């Protein structure tokens, strides 16, 4: 028997030995994930045998990474003081870097990485994210999102790499490899492919809505990235909020147990999404195959007591609970937590370091997509007099999108960042003027106008949803920013900060050059490096680009394969300086 197979056998023997000693309370505890604030107090980790802790929106353990580690050190000590001493998993929504920690490196969101189509870069980004997550005390990240968005009205389009399945497969594989690597090393973490399945393909792009794709379409269009993740040994898969053909995915046994765990041979953890137990059928979700439950916002007592009663009354088979615990323990052993349960305090010095930010800057440069370049106005000369226009130009929060410091993002500057304006001022040989609201007059030859979407996350970003705060076009104020400088007779270069393709047909027509910058993250100065020609454009559209709002009148947008619409730009479009092709 080779060494790898022997290690697998040893782990499985240890798992069975532990399960044989566990009470029902201890098993249910392993299936429980709580927040380190609000959901627990005192010694709940020890007395309720908690298996996992999640950190998300809310109070933070401190300003320095050492304070975060100290918090998780204390919680881990509680877990290790239990009868069986099973260590905790600490999970975090590290969507584009360790974005819950101010001062971490924040990379472009996945839609921008899709524009790079560079798996080596995506893997490197995942490695850095894993390291900075570990440095703040975490051993589990809830990424990558491997959805295939079919309607830009969906508020999470930017979390996905592309509308194209093949691009998503390749970048999913790279992301899982980067996050997990050798799981026993202190700089690697457990990755999570999410959200299984159909989150991006709901009818009319509604977050948590119903997807009416057939099972055959699901298998052809949506499943391949998950199979790629499973083949790479992904540690977890998160269930989706949506329904599939009218059945809640959290309670969809045919897809979770029969397909994912059976046909696809996934042997890791299926974790619920937020309040999965109370929202999606309580014990139905356990019987469907959910292994770990986010028992948050008041769900803790109800989940643990409810599942215990269900086991006692044979509503949930004890063997189903044992299967869940087996999967959870398997990943804890693979991570080496039984031998090294505590974070490495030497890693805190690596958070947000120059080398990491340079990789993020490279990702910004490679993600930019040039849609128009009339009379080769770009690249800019370093002696060209320019005015940079718009509040998005000098605000790292606005340029970064949702899941940045806060769940819904931030509209202010945050630590360790550079803005788009700073990039222009750093490179230009002459003074760069700044017109925040577009009302000023400057002796400039060119106006660089930065427009876009304010940050959002999840259903808050749905277009036409219950929040109704976003639209498929720019706001009137941002349209006017462009028009003001067109009317002044200036050459206009428009930079779009957006988590999805928007209907900007008129704005492109009025601009001399038009650049899609997506949501670049903390290194906004990387944009100017390309616009001044220090680097060429490399980005290609990871989505088809709509011509009008009518393209989204139906169930799916123009990116659905069978639609016949007159697109403004096809997927894969992107100009370059060299030959302007």
FENDAPE-V325425 format. One record per pair of residues at least 6 apart in sequence whose ideal C-beta (glycine too) atoms are under 7 Angstrom apart, sorted by the first residue. I is the first residue (numbers start at 1). GAP is how many residues later the second one is. If there is no record, write none. Layout:
I;GAP, I;GAP
This chain:
11;319, 11;322, 14;319, 15;311, 15;314, 15;315, 15;318, 18;66, 18;311, 19;303, 19;306, 19;307, 21;63, 22;62, 24;284, 24;287, 25;24, 25;283, 26;23, 26;58, 27;294, 27;295, 27;298, 28;276, 28;279, 28;280, 29;19, 29;20, 29;21, 29;22, 30;19, 30;21, 30;56, 30;295, 30;298, 31;20, 31;260, 31;261, 31;262, 31;293, 31;294, 31;297, 32;16, 32;18, 32;19, 32;261, 32;263, 32;268, 32;271, 32;272, 33;18, 33;19, 33;20, 33;21, 33;58, 33;259, 33;260, 33;261, 33;262, 34;6, 34;16, 34;19, 34;261, 34;262, 34;266, 35;19, 35;21, 35;23, 35;261, 36;17, 36;19, 36;35, 36;39, 37;21, 37;22, 38;20, 39;256, 39;257, 39;261, 43;35, 44;6, 45;30, 45;33, 45;34, 46;32, 46;35, 46;36, 48;256, 49;33, 50;29, 50;38, 51;37, 51;38, 51;241, 51;277, 52;36, 52;37, 52;39, 52;240, 53;22, 53;35, 53;37, 54;37, 54;240, 55;37, 55;45, 56;37, 56;44, 56;351, 57;349, 57;350, 61;6, 61;7, 61;10, 62;6, 65;36, 65;70, 65;71, 65;283, 65;286, 66;279, 66;282, 68;68, 68;69, 69;67, 69;68, 69;274, 69;276, 69;279, 72;18, 72;65, 72;271, 73;269, 75;13, 76;11, 76;12, 76;265, 76;266, 79;7, 79;8, 79;9, 80;7, 80;261, 86;246, 87;245, 87;250, 87;251, 87;254, 89;50, 89;51, 89;243, 90;47, 90;48, 90;49, 90;50, 91;47, 91;49, 91;51, 92;6, 92;8, 92;41, 92;46, 92;49, 93;7, 93;49, 93;310, 94;35, 94;39, 94;47, 94;49, 95;48, 95;64, 95;308, 96;10, 96;11, 96;12, 96;13, 96;307, 96;425, 97;7, 97;8, 97;9, 97;10, 97;32, 97;35, 97;424, 98;6, 98;31, 98;34, 98;35, 98;38, 99;7, 99;304, 99;305, 99;306, 101;35, 102;303, 102;312, 102;313, 103;248, 103;249, 103;312, 103;313, 104;28, 104;247, 104;248, 105;23, 105;27, 105;247, 105;251, 105;252, 105;255, 105;417, 106;254, 106;294, 106;298, 106;415, 106;416, 107;18, 107;253, 107;256, 107;414, 108;255, 108;256, 108;259, 108;410, 108;411, 108;412, 108;413, 109;49, 109;50, 109;292, 109;390, 109;409, 109;410, 110;34, 110;35, 110;48, 110;49, 110;50, 110;51, 111;46, 111;47, 111;49, 111;388, 111;407, 111;431, 112;251, 112;255, 112;406, 112;407, 112;408, 113;9, 113;12, 113;48, 113;58, 113;250, 113;254, 114;47, 114;48, 114;53, 114;57, 114;428, 115;252, 115;254, 115;403, 115;424, 115;425, 115;426, 115;427, 116;247, 116;250, 116;251, 116;422, 116;423, 117;50, 117;423, 118;248, 119;51, 119;52, 119;55, 121;241, 121;242, 121;245, 122;49, 122;52, 122;53, 122;56, 123;51, 123;52, 123;54, 123;55, 124;54, 124;235, 125;53, 125;234, 125;238, 126;49, 126;52, 126;53, 127;51, 127;54, 128;228, 128;231, 129;12, 129;50, 130;11, 130;48, 130;49, 130;57, 130;58, 130;59, 131;56, 131;216, 131;219, 132;219, 133;8, 133;56, 134;52, 134;53, 134;55, 134;209, 134;210, 134;213, 135;212, 135;213, 135;215, 135;216, 137;206, 138;51, 139;50, 139;51, 139;196, 139;198, 140;49, 140;50, 141;38, 141;48, 141;50, 141;51, 142;50, 142;52, 142;96, 143;48, 143;49, 144;28, 144;31, 144;47, 144;49, 145;14, 145;15, 145;49, 146;22, 146;26, 146;47, 146;79, 146;80, 146;83, 147;12, 147;13, 147;48, 147;52, 147;53, 148;12, 148;15, 148;17, 148;20, 148;52, 148;53, 148;73, 148;74, 149;8, 149;11, 149;14, 149;51, 150;13, 150;50, 150;51, 150;406, 150;407, 150;409, 150;410, 151;53, 151;54, 151;401, 151;405, 151;406, 152;53, 152;320, 152;348, 152;349, 152;400, 152;405, 153;51, 153;52, 153;309, 153;310, 153;311, 153;399, 154;46, 154;48, 154;51, 154;53, 154;308, 155;52, 155;301, 155;303, 155;304, 155;305, 155;306, 155;307, 155;310, 156;51, 156;302, 156;305, 157;342, 157;343, 158;243, 158;341, 158;342, 158;361, 160;40, 161;6, 161;7, 161;10, 161;381, 162;6, 162;380, 162;381, 163;379, 163;380, 163;381, 163;396, 163;408, 164;378, 164;407, 165;56, 165;59, 167;375, 168;57, 169;55, 169;56, 169;59, 172;21, 172;53, 172;56, 172;57, 173;55, 173;59, 176;15, 176;53, 176;56, 176;58, 177;55, 179;9, 179;10, 179;12, 180;8, 180;10, 180;11, 180;53, 180;55, 181;7, 182;6, 183;151, 183;152, 183;153, 184;152, 186;154, 186;158, 186;161, 187;160, 190;45, 190;46, 190;141, 190;145, 191;43, 191;44, 192;44, 192;45, 192;46, 192;79, 193;33, 193;36, 193;41, 193;44, 194;43, 194;44, 195;43, 195;44, 195;45, 195;46, 195;78, 196;30, 196;41, 196;42, 196;43, 196;44, 196;53, 196;64, 197;21, 197;25, 197;26, 197;29, 197;43, 197;47, 197;52, 197;58, 198;13, 198;15, 198;20, 198;24, 198;42, 198;44, 198;46, 198;51, 199;41, 199;42, 199;43, 201;10, 201;12, 201;21, 202;7, 202;8, 202;9, 202;40, 203;6, 203;7, 203;8, 203;9, 203;352, 204;351, 205;257, 206;256, 206;259, 207;34, 207;251, 207;252, 207;255, 207;258, 208;33, 208;34, 208;251, 209;33, 210;32, 210;33, 210;36, 211;31, 211;32, 211;33, 212;33, 226;11, 226;38, 227;37, 230;34, 230;35, 230;36, 234;34, 235;33, 235;34, 235;96, 236;32, 236;33, 236;35, 237;23, 237;29, 237;31, 237;33, 238;33, 238;35, 239;10, 239;11, 239;17, 239;31, 239;33, 239;34, 239;37, 239;51, 240;9, 240;33, 241;32, 242;7, 243;6, 244;8, 244;11, 248;32, 248;33, 249;6, 250;22, 250;26, 250;30, 250;31, 250;35, 250;38, 250;40, 251;29, 251;30, 251;33, 251;34, 251;37, 252;36, 253;34, 253;35, 253;36, 256;14, 256;32, 256;33, 257;31, 257;32, 260;6, 261;28, 267;60, 267;63, 268;59, 268;63, 269;22, 269;23, 269;58, 269;59, 269;62, 270;19, 270;20, 270;21, 271;20, 271;21, 272;13, 272;18, 272;20, 272;21, 272;22, 273;21, 274;20, 274;22, 275;19, 275;21, 275;22, 275;24, 276;9, 276;14, 276;17, 276;18, 277;8, 277;16, 277;18, 277;22, 277;25, 277;26, 278;21, 278;24, 282;24, 283;23, 283;24, 283;27, 283;32, 283;33, 286;21, 286;30, 286;34, 287;29, 287;33, 291;33, 291;36, 291;37, 292;36, 293;10, 295;8, 307;9, 310;6, 311;7, 311;10, 332;6, 352;64, 357;166, 360;161, 360;162, 360;163, 361;162, 361;165, 364;156, 364;159, 364;162, 364;163, 365;161, 365;164, 365;165, 365;170, 366;172, 366;173, 367;151, 367;172, 368;147, 368;149, 368;159, 368;162, 368;169, 368;171, 369;147, 369;170, 369;171, 369;172, 369;205, 370;145, 370;167, 370;204, 370;205, 371;137, 371;143, 371;145, 371;198, 372;136, 372;139, 372;141, 372;142, 373;140, 373;202, 373;207, 374;138, 374;139, 376;204, 377;114, 377;116, 377;135, 377;136, 378;115, 378;135, 378;153, 379;152, 379;153, 379;154, 379;198, 380;6, 380;66, 380;151, 380;152, 382;45, 382;46, 382;47, 382;150, 383;46, 383;47, 384;61, 384;62, 385;45, 385;58, 385;59, 385;60, 386;38, 386;46, 386;58, 386;60, 386;62, 387;46, 387;48, 387;55, 387;57, 387;60, 388;33, 388;36, 388;44, 388;46, 388;60, 388;62, 389;46, 389;49, 389;58, 389;59, 389;60, 389;61, 389;92, 389;96, 390;48, 390;59, 390;60, 390;61, 390;91, 391;7, 391;45, 392;6, 392;7, 392;58, 392;59, 392;60, 392;105, 393;26, 393;27, 393;28, 393;57, 394;25, 394;27, 394;40, 395;18, 395;24, 396;17, 396;18, 396;21, 396;23, 396;126, 396;128, 397;7, 397;12, 397;13, 397;14, 397;15, 397;16, 397;17, 397;58, 398;13, 398;56, 398;57, 398;99, 399;20, 399;21, 399;98, 399;120, 399;121, 399;125, 400;9, 400;55, 400;119, 400;121, 400;122, 401;8, 401;54, 401;98, 401;118, 402;6, 402;7, 402;53, 402;54, 402;55, 402;59, 403;6, 403;54, 404;6, 404;51, 405;9, 407;50, 408;47, 408;48, 408;49, 408;52, 409;46, 409;47, 409;48, 410;45, 411;43, 411;44, 416;106, 417;105, 417;107, 418;105, 418;106, 418;107, 419;105, 420;30, 420;75, 420;104, 420;107, 421;13, 422;102, 422;103, 423;101, 423;102, 423;103, 423;104, 423;105, 423;106, 424;8, 424;24, 424;104, 425;7, 426;99, 426;102, 427;101, 427;102, 427;105, 433;9, 433;11, 435;7, 438;42, 438;43, 438;46, 444;46, 445;46, 446;44, 446;45, 446;47, 447;38, 447;43, 447;45, 448;45, 448;47, 449;32, 449;33, 449;36, 449;43, 449;45, 450;45, 450;47, 451;23, 451;27, 451;30, 451;31, 451;43, 451;45, 452;44, 452;45, 452;46, 453;17, 453;44, 453;45, 453;46, 456;14, 459;6, 459;8, 460;7, 460;9, 461;9, 463;7, 463;8, 463;9, 472;30, 472;31, 472;77, 472;80, 473;29, 473;30, 474;28, 474;30, 474;33, 479;28, 482;10, 482;12, 482;25, 482;28, 482;29, 485;7, 486;6, 486;24, 491;21, 492;18, 492;19, 492;20, 493;18, 493;19, 493;20, 494;13, 494;17, 494;20, 495;20, 495;22, 495;32, 496;8, 496;19, 496;20, 496;21, 497;20, 497;22, 498;20, 499;20, 501;42, 501;44, 501;45, 503;43, 503;45, 503;46, 505;42, 505;43, 505;63, 508;6, 517;10, 520;6, 520;7, 529;6, 530;7, 533;44, 536;40, 536;41, 536;42, 537;37, 537;38, 537;39, 537;40, 539;35, 540;32, 540;33, 540;34, 541;28, 541;30, 541;31, 541;32, 541;33, 542;29, 543;16, 543;28, 544;14, 544;15, 544;23, 544;26, 544;27, 545;22, 545;23, 545;24, 546;6, 546;11, 546;12, 546;21, 546;22, 547;19, 547;20, 547;21, 551;6, 551;7, 551;14, 556;7, 558;7, 558;9, 575;6
